[in-house]
Amino acid sequence: MQGAATLQAQCGKIVIAVSDDIDARNADAVFWSLAYRANMIDDVHVTPYRSGGHGPKSGSRNAEGTLLIDATLKAPMPPLALPAEPYMVRAREIWENLQLPPLSPQPPWHGYSLGDWSDVWSNFADKAVAGDWRSNGENTFARRKGGMKPETPARDIEKKA
């Protein structure tokens, strides 16, 4: 990030690093990455003594700083809360076949894995799409555990089984 900040002095006052799955040209995607992937205690750094030529033009200060923010994916995360790409592609086909107004989706327009996902959960999704809700319900009912605190992550329970 230091290199990016100094590559072109006229535009390196604020540098935000994002992962490859984030479109750096899409402000919404960058802000999402800032909100969900940056820890403002650990991932923000202010580098002092930047050339004052690009700082505020008021006052007598002749030194400025650079803001560096690491908004990259640092550990596996659950996928985005969007349907997977095949379902979104099919939905778009249906939309267009019905001759509804044109869509202009922006990334991310479908869910994708960010490393924290189980094949068990994919099987649940596949069965739901196939209309096999009864099997999903029976499976879920059989996997109940007593004595759990509310909002215990399912991944914590799955690891112990």
Buried (B, 14 or more C-beta within 10 A) or exposed (E): BEEBBBEEEEEBBEBBBBEEBBBEEBEEBBEBBBEEBBEEEEBBBEBEEBBBEBBEEEEEEEEBEBBBBBBBBEEEBBBBEEBBEEBBEEEBEEEEEEEEEEEEEEEBBBBEBBEEBEEEBEBBBEBEEEEBEEBBEEBEEEEEEEEEEEEEEEEEEEEEE
